[in-house]
Amino acid sequence: MSTSIKQEISFCTTKDGVRLAIAATGSGPPLVRVFNWLTDVEKDLTSVVNRHWVSELSRDYGYVRYDSRGCGYSDREIEGLSLDAWVADLEAVMDAMDLERVPLLGISQGAAVAITYAVRHPERVSQLVLYNGFARGLLKRDSSAQAYDMAQGLLKAAEIGWGADDPSFRQVFVHMMFRDVTVEQQRAFDEVQRQTISGVNAARFLKNGFEIDIQDLARQVRCPTLVAHAKDDLLIPFSEGLLLASLIPGSRFLPLASGNHLPFDSDPAWPIFLAELRAFLPPVPSAQACAFDPAEPAIILTPRQVQILQEVAQGQTAKQIARKLDLSPRTVEMHVARVLATMRCSTRAQAVRKASEAGLLV
């Protein structure tokens, strides 16, 4: 992938004082990727693990990612680390980017964070897309002595091996996460692991992930949800994906023929998942869908979206609106894109006209 994609990196601070790095690419309707495992927003542009996600999802969406506490460009030296802390990170990002009623993409343990946020803030989440996620961590789905020994072994491998030049300990995680990849892809992923986080924090991430149990919360999700899971995932069993889908009311389940916890762009499951995601989260439609029809359901925009549309109606540019409302131009562009998608319009002029006819603008 070319690194010519324009990326804006900004920072926000959580309620408990942790600085987080946020990256935004694309300018379509916003899609927020909840952190998963290890993140580095700068390396995402070139990493074989994440660059295809950035490239493809930035085509149709304002793709927002962030580094969790302890990772990447965010504060590395941290105290609080838990599911609640991860949710607080997402809360800070959503507030900093001024996002309302947007879809969340939750991968692996990021699915649990996305679900928890959606239940606590249902007015701010329009849809959930969950990939190889789970409702129960390792020690919550298996209380056997064997599972406990495995958990302790993984924690020790992370603590010892993360900062070492010798990849032997980290290979444990590589082999659990990927079955159908090349040696070069394994090495590239290992290098991302090594640079992204310290051994102490990697062990803390794992330990908290092992104790996750959001089964009750999953039953309370009320937004449309797509649950995708690789059939031969070694890290999170396929049965856990089935369980997660069964817990979320009305969710759609997408089984994928893959043995990789995260799909590389060469994984046959990748284009299938991408097509399903785009069908589930359609981008801004074509112009013919915009004619005002009194029989259509009422147009529902957030107060911020109405405010920005009023500025658009006055001929203001994204930069001018951003200065006036103390937002970033990228955030304004994502608000506008979300308005177009909600109103089923392809241009700003069409949206202004339709909103005026519907009595939304004063």
C-alpha positions in Angstrom: 0.0 0.0 0.0 1.2 3.5 -0.7 1.8 5.7 2.2 0.3 8.7 0.4 -2.9 8.4 2.4 -3.3 11.7 4.3 -3.5 11.0 8.0 -4.2 13.4 10.7 -2.9 12.6 14.2 -4.3 14.4 17.2 -4.4 13.9 20.9 -6.9 13.8 23.7 -6.9 13.2 27.4 -9.0 10.7 29.4 -10.8 11.6 32.6 -8.0 9.9 34.6 -5.3 11.9 32.8 -4.0 9.5 30.2 -3.0 11.1 26.8 -4.2 9.1 23.8 -3.2 9.4 20.1 -6.0 9.5 17.5 -5.6 9.1 13.8 -8.2 9.9 11.1 -8.1 9.1 7.4 -10.7 9.4 4.6 -13.6 11.8 4.7 -16.8 9.7 4.3 -19.2 8.8 7.1 -17.3 8.1 10.3 -16.3 4.6 11.3 -14.5 4.2 14.6 -12.2 1.2 15.1 -12.0 0.4 18.8 -8.4 -0.5 19.8 -7.5 -4.2 19.7 -4.5 -5.9 21.3 -1.6 -3.7 20.2 -1.9 -0.5 18.3 0.4 2.1 16.7 -1.5 4.6 14.5 1.6 5.7 12.7 2.8 2.2 11.8 -0.7 1.2 10.6 0.1 3.0 7.3 2.9 0.6 6.5 2.3 -2.5 8.6 1.3 -5.6 6.7 -1.1 -6.3 9.6 -3.1 -3.1 9.3 -2.3 -1.1 6.1 -5.0 -2.8 4.1 -7.6 -1.9 6.7 -6.6 1.7 6.5 -6.4 1.7 2.7 -9.8 0.0 2.1 -11.8 1.5 4.9 -10.6 5.1 4.2 -12.1 4.8 0.7 -15.6 5.0 1.9 -15.5 6.2 5.5 -13.8 8.7 7.8 -11.8 6.0 9.4 -10.9 6.8 13.0 -8.4 4.8 15.0 -6.5 5.4 18.3 -3.7 4.0 20.4 -4.9 2.5 23.6 -3.3 3.6 26.9 0.1 1.8 27.1 0.5 1.5 23.3 1.9 3.3 20.3 1.9 7.1 20.6 -0.4 7.1 23.6 1.0 7.3 27.2 3.1 4.2 27.8 3.6 4.6 31.6 0.1 4.0 33.0 -1.5 2.9 36.2 -5.2 2.0 35.5 -5.7 -0.8 33.0 -9.0 -2.7 32.9 -12.1 -3.1 30.7 -13.5 0.1 32.3 -10.3 2.0 31.5 -10.5 0.8 27.8 -14.1 2.0 27.6 -12.9 5.4 29.1 -10.4 5.6 26.3 -13.1 5.2 23.7 -15.3 7.7 25.6 -12.5 10.3 25.4 -11.9 9.6 21.7 -15.6 9.9 20.8 -15.8 13.2 22.7 -12.6 14.6 21.2 -13.8 13.8 17.7 -17.3 15.1 18.4 -18.8 11.9 17.2 -22.5 11.0 17.6 -24.5 8.0 16.3 -21.6 6.3 14.5 -20.7 2.7 13.8 -18.0 1.0 15.9 -15.6 -1.7 14.6 -14.5 -4.0 17.4 -11.8 -6.7 16.7 -10.8 -9.4 19.2 -11.0 -7.9 22.7 -12.0 -4.6 21.1 -15.4 -6.2 20.6 -16.0 -6.3 24.3 -15.0 -2.7 24.6 -17.3 -1.7 21.7 -20.2 -3.7 23.2 -19.8 -2.1 26.7 -19.6 1.4 25.2 -22.7 0.7 23.1 -24.7 -0.4 26.1 -23.6 2.5 28.2 -24.0 5.1 25.4 -26.7 3.7 23.1 -27.5 7.1 21.7 -24.0 7.4 20.2 -23.7 4.0 18.5 -25.6 3.3 15.2 -24.1 -0.1 14.4 -21.6 -2.6 15.6 -19.2 -4.7 13.4 -17.4 -7.3 15.5 -14.6 -9.4 14.1 -13.2 -12.5 15.9 -14.6 -11.0 19.1 -15.6 -12.7 22.4 -17.9 -12.3 25.4 -15.7 -14.4 27.6 -12.0 -14.2 28.2 -9.9 -17.4 28.4 -10.3 -17.8 32.2 -14.0 -17.1 32.1 -14.8 -19.7 29.4 -12.5 -22.4 30.8 -11.9 -22.8 34.5 -9.7 -25.9 34.1 -6.2 -26.2 35.5 -4.9 -26.6 31.9 -6.4 -23.2 31.0 -4.9 -21.6 34.0 -1.5 -23.0 33.2 -1.8 -21.8 29.6 -2.7 -18.3 30.8 0.3 -18.2 33.2 2.6 -19.4 30.4 1.4 -16.7 28.0 1.8 -14.0 30.7 5.3 -15.1 31.4 6.2 -15.3 27.7 4.9 -11.7 27.2 6.7 -10.3 30.2 10.1 -11.9 29.3 10.0 -11.8 25.5 8.6 -8.4 24.4 11.6 -6.3 24.7 14.1 -9.0 23.6 15.8 -9.1 20.2 15.2 -12.9 20.2 11.7 -13.4 18.9 11.3 -16.9 20.5 8.8 -15.9 23.2 6.8 -13.7 20.9 6.5 -16.5 18.4 4.0 -18.1 20.8 1.5 -15.3 20.0 2.3 -15.3 16.3 1.5 -19.0 16.0 -1.7 -18.6 18.0 -2.9 -15.7 15.9 -2.0 -16.9 12.4 -2.3 -20.3 10.7 -2.3 -19.4 7.0 0.5 -16.8 6.5 4.0 -16.7 5.1 7.2 -16.5 7.1 7.6 -12.9 6.0 4.2 -12.0 7.3 5.0 -13.7 10.6 8.2 -11.7 10.9 6.4 -8.4 10.0 3.8 -9.0 12.7 6.4 -9.9 15.3 8.2 -6.6 14.6 5.0 -4.7 15.1 4.5 -6.5 18.4 8.0 -5.7 19.6 7.8 -2.0 18.9 4.3 -1.3 20.0 4.3 -2.1 23.7 6.5 -3.0 26.7 6.6 -6.5 28.1 5.0 -5.4 31.4 2.1 -3.7 29.6 1.7 -6.7 27.2 1.3 -9.0 30.2 -1.2 -6.6 31.8 -3.2 -6.4 28.6 -3.4 -10.2 28.4 -4.3 -10.6 32.1 -7.2 -8.2 31.8 -8.4 -9.8 28.6 -8.4 -13.2 30.2 -10.9 -11.9 32.8 -13.4 -10.3 30.5 -17.0 -11.4 30.8 -19.6 -9.3 29.1 -22.3 -11.9 28.5 -25.0 -9.9 30.3 -24.0 -6.7 28.5 -24.1 -8.4 25.1 -27.8 -9.2 25.7 -28.5 -5.5 26.2 -27.2 -4.4 22.8 -30.0 -2.7 20.8 -28.2 -1.6 17.6 -27.8 -3.6 14.4 -24.8 -5.9 14.7 -22.7 -7.9 12.3 -20.6 -10.6 14.0 -17.8 -12.2 11.8 -15.6 -15.0 13.0 -12.9 -17.2 11.4 -13.8 -20.9 11.6 -10.3 -22.0 12.4 -9.2 -19.2 14.7 -6.8 -20.6 17.3 -6.8 -17.7 19.6 -10.6 -17.2 20.0 -12.5 -20.4 19.2 -15.2 -20.3 16.6 -17.6 -21.4 19.3 -17.0 -18.1 21.1 -18.1 -16.2 18.0 -21.2 -18.3 17.8 -21.9 -17.5 21.5 -21.4 -13.8 21.0 -23.8 -13.7 18.0 -26.4 -15.7 20.0 -26.2 -13.2 22.9 -26.7 -10.0 20.9 -30.4 -9.7 19.9 -31.0 -9.7 16.2 -27.3 -9.9 15.3 -26.2 -11.3 11.9 -23.4 -14.0 12.0 -20.8 -14.3 9.2 -18.6 -17.4 9.4 -15.3 -17.0 7.5 -13.1 -19.7 6.1 -9.8 -18.7 7.7 -7.3 -19.8 10.2 -6.1 -16.3 11.0 -7.1 -14.2 14.0 -6.5 -11.1 11.9 -6.7 -11.3 8.1 -3.8 -10.2 5.9 -4.8 -8.8 2.5 -3.9 -12.1 1.0 -6.4 -14.0 3.2 -9.4 -15.2 1.1 -11.6 -14.2 4.0 -10.6 -10.5 3.7 -12.5 -9.5 0.5 -15.5 -11.4 1.8 -15.6 -9.6 5.1 -14.9 -6.3 3.4 -17.9 -6.7 1.1 -20.1 -7.7 3.9 -19.0 -4.7 6.0 -19.7 -2.3 3.1 -23.1 -3.8 2.6 -23.8 -3.5 6.3 -22.5 0.1 6.5 -23.3 1.5 3.0 -21.4 4.6 2.0 -23.1 7.8 0.8 -25.6 6.8 -1.9 -25.9 8.1 -5.4 -27.7 11.3 -6.3 -31.0 9.7 -7.5 -31.8 8.8 -3.9 -32.1 12.3 -2.7 -35.4 13.6 -3.9 -37.6 14.6 -1.0 -40.5 12.2 -0.5 -43.1 13.1 2.2 -43.7 9.4 2.6 -40.1 8.8 3.8 -39.4 8.3 7.5 -38.6 11.5 9.4 -35.0 12.7 9.0 -33.3 12.5 12.3 -30.1 14.6 12.7 -28.2 15.3 15.8 -28.1 18.9 17.1 -24.4 19.2 15.9 -25.3 17.8 12.5 -28.1 20.4 12.1 -25.7 23.2 13.3 -23.1 22.2 10.7 -25.7 21.8 7.9 -26.8 25.3 8.7 -23.3 26.6 8.2 -23.0 24.6 5.0 -26.2 26.3 3.8 -24.6 29.6 4.3 -21.7 28.6 2.0 -19.1 28.0 4.7 -16.2 25.7 4.0 -15.1 22.9 6.3 -12.1 25.0 7.5 -14.4 28.0 8.2 -16.9 25.8 10.1 -14.1 24.1 12.0 -12.7 27.5 13.2 -16.1 28.7 14.2 -17.1 25.6 16.1 -13.6 24.8 17.5 -13.4 21.4 15.7 -10.9 20.0 13.3 -11.7 20.2 9.5 -11.6 16.4 9.4 -14.3 16.2 12.1 -16.4 18.6 10.2 -16.0 16.6 7.0 -17.1 13.4 8.8 -20.1 15.2 10.2 -21.1 16.3 6.7 -20.6 12.8 5.3 -22.7 11.4 8.1 -25.5 13.9 7.2 -25.3 12.9 3.6 -25.6 9.3 4.5 -28.5 9.8 6.9 -30.4 12.0 4.4 -29.5 9.7 1.5 -27.9 12.5 -0.5 -24.7 12.6 -2.6 -24.0 16.4 -2.5 -24.2 19.2 0.1 -26.5 21.2 -2.1 -29.0 18.3 -2.2 -28.8 17.9 1.6 -29.4 21.6 2.2 -32.4 21.6 -0.2 -33.9 18.5 1.3 -33.3 19.7 4.9 -35.0 23.0 4.0 -38.0 21.2 2.5 -38.2 19.1 5.7 -38.2 22.2 7.9 -34.9 21.3 9.6 -33.1 24.6 8.8 -34.1 28.0 10.2 
